[in-house]
Amino acid sequence: MLETFLQMFEYSFMLRAIIVGVLVALCSALLGVTLVLKRYSMIGDGLSHVGFGALCVALAMNIAPLAVSVPVVVIAAFLLLQISENSKIKGDAAIALISSTALAVGVIVTSMTTGINSDVNGYMFGSILAMSDADVVVSLILSVAVLVLYVVFYNKIFAVTFDESFARATGTKTKMYNTLVSLLTAITIVIGMRIMGAMLISSLVIFPALTSMRVCRSFKKVVITSAIVSVLCFFTGLFLSFAYSMPAGASVVAVNAVVFLIFSAVGIIKRKVS
C-alpha cells in the first residue's frame, strides 16, 4: 500500500490532479458552509449543468472550454440570484429552470456535432487525465483568487449567512456579498468539473459542510472542519481511484459519504453523552 501511495506521485497527471483537486476541495468546502446554511446548496448542481452546456458548445466550436464556461457560469450565477430575489420564482425552482435548460442545450449541441466522445464523457463524470498544464495554471490562479476573496470578506460572508436582515439593517451591502458568494461558487464549480465531472461536482459543496455540522456548532469550527474533511476525503478518494482503477469523481463522493455517516454516528453519541 505504501509503495502504491509513493508511486502515485511519480505520474505528472496525478500531481496535476492532486494540486488542482485539493484547492477545489478547499474552495468548495468553505463556500459550501454558507450555501448549506442559506438553503442554497443545490446551486452547485445547477451551475455544474450550466457549465456542462457551455463546455459542449465550446467543444463543438473548437474553443478552449474554460474560456467559454467560466464567463457563462458566472453570468448564470448572477441570473440565479436576480431571479430568486426579484421574481416569484424562488431558490430551487430558479436553479432547476436554468440548469435543465443549459443541460438540454448541451445535449442537443453534442448530439448534432461531436456526439458523446471521450471529451464530453470526461466533463460529465470527470477525468484526471484531462488536466493539461494550461488548465492547471488557470485553475491555480482562479482557486487562489477564490480563497483570498473568501478570507478578506469572511466577516461579511458570516453576517449575510446567519442574519441577512440584521446585516442589511446595519448597513452591510448584503446583495453584493450574496453575489460574491455566487460568483466564487461558479468559478469553483467550473474548475472542479475537470476532475469531478458535472454530475458529481456538487458533492464537494454539500458533503463536507453537512459532515462538519454533525459534530460542530460554531460557524468558525464548521468552516475549519469542513475544509479539513474536504481535503482529506478528496485525497483519499484520489488515492483509491489510483490504487484500484476506479473513477476519481465517484471515489471521492463515496469517501465523503462514508465520512458523513461516521460523523453522524459520532454526533449522535456526543449528544447522548452530553
ABEGO torsion letter per residue (X at the ends): XAAAAAAAAABAAAAAAAAAAAAAAAAAAAAAAAAAAAGAAAAAAAAAAAAAAAAAAAAAAGBBAAAAAAAAAAAAAAAAAAAAAABABBEAAAAAAAAAAAAAAAAAAAAABAEBBAAAAAAAAEBAAABBAAAAAAAAAAAAAAAAAAAAAAAAAAAAAABAAAAAAAGBBAAAAAAAAAAAAAAAAAAAAAAAEAAAAAAAAAAAAAAAAAABABAAAAAAAAAAAAAAAAAAAAAAAAAAGBBAAAAAAAAAAAAAAAAAAAAAAAAAAX
